[in-house]
């Protein structure tokens, strides 16, 4: 458990790297905007300002709570010199404080321009046939459970069942604090080794699935312009689960960005217009990621570094047989509690990746 002096030092550090004083000034400005006449005339802009104000307010309140815990721990420490019964209260305060300080440290890693954005996760089966489709569904469940544990909202954008088992593809939006910042750790190829449930001879199979994570971006967020003449729009009948209107009308939308060959589909909204809007959000995020990867590759070339293609490289192994182990190939974080991880308990891998990335 953290010592009192260390807690004081880490809290002082957090006040600096979280820019608490600047955030106080920003919150005052945001609250002034919210209270101004006509603020809600532009609903989209007002919603963004309100969300930012809520996030800043939440950060300041949590910092103030941490300050109170330090003061309470200090008081209990002083009283414990005469009455050891106060030691338990000091330990309780420090235990809570350590968790909060760890959370502050994690937040300091998310300094990218879109780390605070919502995320869109897309999972595709790799080599392995039916096995890969089953693995895709397992990963979808894992991330869904992780989002539930975080208290994040989810919305399926595109889901196509496999041939008799698993999923042929799935794309879903995750809405929550630092959702993209956290989940970008998952982009890459995930490898599964197990005894195949579809193999009558009970042989060991290795299969793969590719996970892609992009930020949810609006027209105001980035300067990527999409020429409508560069996008082919196709509509078709939904093949996945949905509401009655989804299944009885040609509401599903497929976008093909002709210059890059990027294809995006969305079929789980109730109308063709909603599916089209959602598909363009995904396309915008994919184009941003493409430009960002190109920029990183150019920087690496200037530095003389060799960079792996993050989407085509194996980032994590999930071994269910002949032993049980999950290991991240980047951070070297590993766990034998495979069942818990596949049920969404992957914080150690997500946070482990960001801690490793921050140390480079």
C-alpha positions as CSV (number, residue, x, y, z in Angstrom):
1,X,0.0,0.0,0.0
2,X,1.2,3.5,-0.7
3,X,2.8,5.5,2.1
4,X,1.4,8.9,3.1
5,X,4.4,10.9,2.0
6,X,4.4,9.2,-1.4
7,X,0.7,9.9,-1.8
8,X,1.3,13.6,-1.1
9,X,4.1,13.7,-3.7
10,X,2.1,11.9,-6.4
11,X,-1.0,14.1,-5.8
12,X,1.2,17.2,-6.2
13,X,2.6,15.7,-9.5
14,X,-1.0,15.0,-10.6
15,X,-2.0,18.6,-10.1
16,X,0.7,19.5,-12.6
17,X,0.3,16.9,-15.3
18,X,-3.5,17.1,-15.2
19,X,-3.4,20.9,-15.5
20,X,-5.9,21.4,-12.7
21,X,-5.6,25.2,-12.6
22,X,-6.0,25.5,-16.3
23,X,-9.0,23.2,-16.2
24,X,-10.6,25.3,-13.5
25,X,-10.3,28.4,-15.8
26,X,-11.7,26.4,-18.7
27,X,-14.6,25.1,-16.7
28,X,-15.5,28.7,-15.7
29,X,-15.5,29.7,-19.4
30,X,-17.6,26.7,-20.4
31,X,-20.2,27.3,-17.7
32,X,-20.4,30.9,-18.9
33,X,-21.2,29.6,-22.4
34,X,-23.8,27.2,-21.1
35,X,-25.6,29.9,-19.2
36,X,-25.6,32.3,-22.1
37,X,-28.9,33.1,-23.9
38,X,-29.5,31.1,-27.0
39,X,-26.9,28.4,-26.1
40,X,-29.1,25.6,-27.3
41,X,-29.9,27.2,-30.6
42,X,-27.1,25.1,-32.1
43,X,-27.9,21.7,-30.5
44,X,-24.8,19.9,-31.9
45,X,-22.4,22.6,-30.7
46,X,-24.1,22.9,-27.4
47,X,-23.9,19.2,-26.8
48,X,-20.1,19.2,-27.4
49,X,-19.6,22.1,-24.9
50,X,-21.8,20.4,-22.3
51,X,-19.9,17.2,-22.6
52,X,-16.6,19.0,-22.3
53,X,-17.8,20.9,-19.3
54,X,-19.0,17.6,-17.7
55,X,-15.7,15.9,-18.3
56,X,-13.7,18.8,-16.9
57,X,-16.0,19.1,-13.9
58,X,-15.6,15.4,-13.2
59,X,-11.8,15.6,-13.3
60,X,-11.7,18.5,-10.9
61,X,-14.2,16.9,-8.5
62,X,-12.1,13.7,-8.4
63,X,-8.9,15.7,-7.8
64,X,-10.7,17.5,-4.9
65,X,-11.8,14.2,-3.5
66,X,-8.2,12.9,-3.6
67,X,-7.1,16.1,-1.7
68,X,-9.7,15.4,0.9
69,X,-8.4,11.8,1.3
70,X,-4.9,13.0,1.8
71,X,-6.1,15.4,4.5
72,X,-8.1,12.7,6.2
73,X,-5.2,10.3,6.0
74,X,-2.9,12.9,7.6
75,X,-5.4,13.5,10.4
76,X,-5.8,9.8,11.1
77,X,-2.0,9.4,11.0
78,X,-1.6,12.1,13.7
79,X,-4.3,10.6,15.9
80,X,-2.8,7.1,15.5
81,X,0.2,8.2,17.5
82,X,-2.1,8.2,20.6
83,X,-4.7,5.7,19.5
84,X,-3.9,2.8,17.2
85,X,-7.5,2.5,16.2
86,X,-7.0,5.3,13.7
87,X,-4.5,3.2,11.8
88,X,-7.3,1.4,10.0
89,X,-8.9,4.7,8.9
90,X,-5.5,5.9,7.6
91,X,-5.0,2.6,5.6
92,X,-8.5,2.9,4.2
93,X,-7.9,6.4,3.0
94,X,-4.6,5.5,1.5
95,X,-6.0,2.5,-0.3
96,X,-8.7,4.6,-1.9
97,X,-6.1,7.3,-2.7
98,X,-3.8,4.8,-4.4
99,X,-6.5,3.7,-6.8
100,X,-7.3,7.3,-7.7
101,X,-3.7,8.3,-8.2
102,X,-3.2,5.3,-10.5
103,X,-6.3,6.4,-12.5
104,X,-4.8,10.0,-12.7
105,X,-1.6,8.5,-14.1
106,X,-3.5,6.5,-16.7
107,X,-5.4,9.6,-17.8
108,X,-2.1,11.5,-18.3
109,X,-1.2,9.0,-21.1
110,X,-4.2,10.1,-23.2
111,X,-2.8,13.3,-24.8
112,X,-3.6,12.4,-28.4
113,X,-6.1,14.8,-30.2
114,X,-8.8,12.1,-30.3
115,X,-8.0,10.0,-27.2
116,X,-11.1,11.3,-25.5
117,X,-13.3,10.3,-28.5
118,X,-15.7,7.4,-28.6
119,X,-14.4,4.4,-30.5
120,X,-15.6,2.1,-33.3
121,X,-14.3,-1.5,-33.1
122,X,-14.4,-3.7,-36.1
123,X,-13.5,-7.4,-36.0
124,X,-12.9,-9.6,-39.0
125,X,-12.0,-13.3,-39.0
126,X,-8.6,-14.3,-40.4
127,X,-7.4,-17.6,-41.6
128,X,-9.2,-20.6,-40.0
129,X,-12.6,-20.8,-41.6
130,X,-15.3,-21.7,-39.1
131,X,-12.8,-21.5,-36.3
132,X,-12.0,-17.9,-37.2
133,X,-15.6,-16.9,-37.2
134,X,-16.1,-18.4,-33.8
135,X,-13.0,-16.6,-32.6
136,X,-14.5,-13.3,-34.0
137,X,-17.6,-13.8,-31.9
138,X,-15.5,-14.6,-28.8
139,X,-13.6,-11.4,-29.2
140,X,-16.8,-9.4,-29.7
141,X,-18.2,-10.8,-26.5
142,X,-14.9,-10.0,-24.7
143,X,-15.0,-6.4,-25.7
144,X,-18.7,-6.1,-25.1
145,X,-18.2,-7.4,-21.5
146,X,-15.2,-5.0,-21.0
147,X,-17.3,-2.1,-22.1
148,X,-20.1,-3.1,-19.7
149,X,-17.7,-3.3,-16.8
150,X,-16.4,0.2,-17.7
151,X,-20.0,1.5,-17.8
152,X,-19.6,2.4,-21.4
153,X,-22.5,2.5,-23.9
154,X,-22.5,0.2,-27.0
155,X,-24.2,0.3,-30.3
156,X,-23.9,-2.3,-33.0
157,X,-23.3,-0.8,-36.5
158,X,-22.9,-3.9,-38.6
159,X,-23.1,-7.6,-37.6
160,X,-23.1,-10.5,-40.1
161,X,-23.5,-14.0,-38.7
162,X,-21.1,-16.7,-39.9
163,X,-22.1,-19.8,-41.8
164,X,-23.5,-21.8,-39.0
165,X,-21.2,-20.5,-36.3
166,X,-19.7,-17.3,-35.1
167,X,-19.5,-14.0,-37.0
168,X,-18.4,-13.1,-40.4
169,X,-17.8,-9.6,-39.3
170,X,-18.9,-7.1,-36.6
171,X,-18.6,-3.4,-36.1
172,X,-19.8,-1.6,-33.1
173,X,-19.5,1.8,-31.4
174,X,-18.3,2.2,-27.8
175,X,-19.2,5.5,-26.0
176,X,-17.4,6.4,-22.8
177,X,-14.6,8.4,-21.2
178,X,-11.4,7.9,-23.2
179,X,-12.9,5.0,-25.0
180,X,-10.7,5.4,-28.1
181,X,-7.7,6.3,-26.0
182,X,-8.0,3.1,-24.0
183,X,-9.1,0.7,-26.8
184,X,-6.6,1.7,-29.4
185,X,-4.4,-0.8,-27.6
186,X,-6.4,-3.6,-29.2
187,X,-5.7,-2.8,-32.8
188,X,-3.9,-5.8,-34.5
189,X,-4.1,-9.5,-35.0
190,X,-5.3,-11.7,-32.1
191,X,-4.2,-15.4,-32.2
192,X,-6.1,-18.2,-30.6
193,X,-4.7,-21.8,-30.0
194,X,-7.1,-24.4,-28.7
195,X,-8.8,-27.8,-29.3
196,X,-11.3,-27.1,-32.0
197,X,-14.9,-27.6,-30.8
198,X,-15.8,-28.2,-34.5
199,X,-13.2,-30.9,-35.1
200,X,-14.5,-34.4,-34.4
201,X,-10.9,-35.6,-34.0
202,X,-10.3,-33.0,-31.3
203,X,-7.1,-31.7,-32.9
204,X,-5.4,-28.5,-31.9
205,X,-6.1,-25.5,-34.1
206,X,-4.6,-22.0,-34.5
207,X,-6.7,-19.3,-35.8
208,X,-6.7,-15.5,-36.1
209,X,-8.9,-12.5,-36.1
210,X,-8.1,-8.8,-36.9
211,X,-9.3,-6.0,-34.6
212,X,-9.4,-2.4,-35.8
213,X,-10.2,0.5,-33.5
214,X,-10.9,4.0,-34.9
215,X,-12.1,7.2,-33.2
216,X,-15.6,8.5,-33.8
217,X,-15.0,11.8,-35.6
218,X,-17.3,14.6,-36.8
219,X,-16.7,17.0,-39.7
220,X,-15.5,19.6,-37.2
221,X,-12.9,17.3,-35.7
222,X,-10.6,16.7,-38.6
223,X,-9.6,18.3,-41.9
224,X,-10.2,15.2,-44.0
225,X,-12.6,16.0,-46.8
226,X,-14.5,13.3,-48.5
227,X,-15.5,14.1,-52.0
228,X,-19.0,12.5,-52.6
229,X,-17.8,11.7,-56.2
230,X,-15.1,9.4,-54.6
231,X,-17.7,7.3,-52.7
232,X,-19.9,4.7,-54.2
233,X,-23.1,4.1,-52.2
234,X,-24.8,0.8,-52.4
235,X,-28.0,-0.2,-50.5
236,X,-29.1,-3.8,-49.8
237,X,-31.3,-5.8,-47.5
238,X,-29.9,-6.3,-44.0
239,X,-28.6,-9.8,-43.3
240,X,-28.2,-9.3,-39.5
241,X,-30.5,-9.0,-36.6
242,X,-32.4,-5.7,-36.2
243,X,-35.8,-4.1,-35.9
244,X,-38.7,-5.0,-38.2
245,X,-38.0,-2.1,-40.5
246,X,-34.4,-3.2,-40.9
247,X,-35.4,-6.6,-42.1
248,X,-38.2,-5.6,-44.5
249,X,-36.5,-2.7,-46.4
250,X,-33.3,-2.1,-48.3
251,X,-31.9,-0.1,-45.4
252,X,-28.4,-1.5,-45.2
253,X,-25.6,0.7,-46.7
254,X,-22.2,-0.1,-48.2
255,X,-19.7,2.7,-48.9
256,X,-16.8,2.1,-51.2
257,X,-14.1,4.8,-51.1
258,X,-12.8,4.5,-54.6
259,X,-9.3,6.2,-54.2
260,X,-8.3,3.9,-51.3
261,X,-10.5,0.9,-51.8
262,X,-11.8,1.2,-48.2
263,X,-15.2,-0.5,-47.8
264,X,-17.6,0.3,-45.0
265,X,-21.0,-1.3,-44.2
266,X,-23.7,-0.5,-41.7
267,X,-27.0,-2.2,-41.4
268,X,-28.2,-2.1,-37.8
269,X,-29.8,1.4,-37.7
270,X,-33.5,1.6,-38.4
271,X,-33.4,3.7,-41.6
272,X,-31.2,3.9,-44.7
273,X,-30.3,7.5,-43.8
274,X,-29.1,6.6,-40.3
275,X,-27.1,3.7,-41.7
276,X,-25.5,6.0,-44.3
277,X,-24.6,8.6,-41.6
278,X,-23.1,5.9,-39.4
279,X,-21.1,4.5,-42.3
280,X,-19.7,7.9,-43.1
281,X,-18.6,8.2,-39.5
282,X,-16.7,5.0,-39.8
283,X,-15.2,5.9,-43.2
284,X,-14.0,9.3,-41.8
285,X,-12.3,7.5,-38.9
286,X,-10.7,5.0,-41.2
287,X,-9.3,7.7,-43.5
288,X,-7.9,9.5,-40.4
289,X,-6.2,6.3,-39.2
290,X,-4.8,5.8,-42.7
291,X,-3.3,9.3,-42.7
292,X,-2.0,8.9,-39.2
293,X,-0.3,5.5,-40.1
294,X,1.3,7.2,-43.1
295,X,2.6,10.0,-41.0
296,X,4.0,7.6,-38.4
297,X,5.7,5.6,-41.1
298,X,7.3,8.7,-42.6
299,X,8.6,9.7,-39.1
300,X,10.0,6.2,-38.6
301,X,11.8,6.3,-41.9
302,X,13.4,9.6,-41.0
303,X,14.5,8.2,-37.7
304,X,15.8,5.0,-39.3
305,X,13.3,2.9,-37.4
306,X,11.6,-0.3,-38.6
307,X,7.9,-0.3,-37.9
308,X,5.5,-3.2,-38.1
309,X,2.1,-2.8,-39.6
310,X,0.0,-2.6,-36.5
311,X,-3.1,-4.0,-38.1
312,X,-1.2,-6.9,-39.7
313,X,1.0,-7.9,-36.8
314,X,0.2,-10.4,-34.1
315,X,-0.2,-8.4,-30.8
316,X,-1.6,-11.0,-28.4
317,X,-1.7,-14.8,-28.1
318,X,-4.6,-16.6,-26.4
319,X,-3.6,-20.2,-25.6
320,X,-6.2,-22.6,-24.3
321,X,-4.3,-25.8,-25.0
322,X,-1.9,-27.5,-24.2
323,X,-1.7,-24.9,-21.4
324,X,-3.7,-21.8,-20.5
325,X,-2.1,-18.5,-21.0
326,X,-2.7,-15.1,-22.5
327,X,0.4,-13.0,-23.4
328,X,0.7,-9.6,-25.1
329,X,3.6,-9.6,-27.5
330,X,4.3,-5.9,-27.0
331,X,4.2,-5.3,-23.3
332,X,4.9,-8.9,-22.3
333,X,2.0,-8.8,-19.9
334,X,0.6,-12.3,-19.3
335,X,-2.1,-14.1,-17.4
336,X,-3.2,-17.6,-16.8
337,X,-6.7,-16.6,-15.9
338,X,-8.0,-17.0,-19.5
339,X,-11.6,-17.4,-18.6
340,X,-11.7,-14.1,-16.8
341,X,-10.0,-12.3,-19.7
342,X,-12.3,-13.7,-22.3
343,X,-15.2,-12.5,-20.1
344,X,-14.0,-9.0,-20.3
345,X,-11.4,-8.7,-17.6
346,X,-8.6,-7.3,-19.8
347,X,-7.7,-4.1,-18.0
348,X,-4.2,-5.5,-17.2
349,X,-3.5,-5.9,-21.0
350,X,-5.0,-2.5,-22.0
351,X,-3.3,-0.6,-19.2
352,X,-0.2,-2.7,-19.6
353,X,0.1,-1.7,-23.2
354,X,-0.3,2.1,-22.5
355,X,2.3,1.9,-19.6
356,X,4.7,0.1,-22.0
357,X,4.0,2.7,-24.7
358,X,4.6,5.6,-22.3
359,X,7.9,4.1,-21.3
360,X,9.3,4.0,-24.9
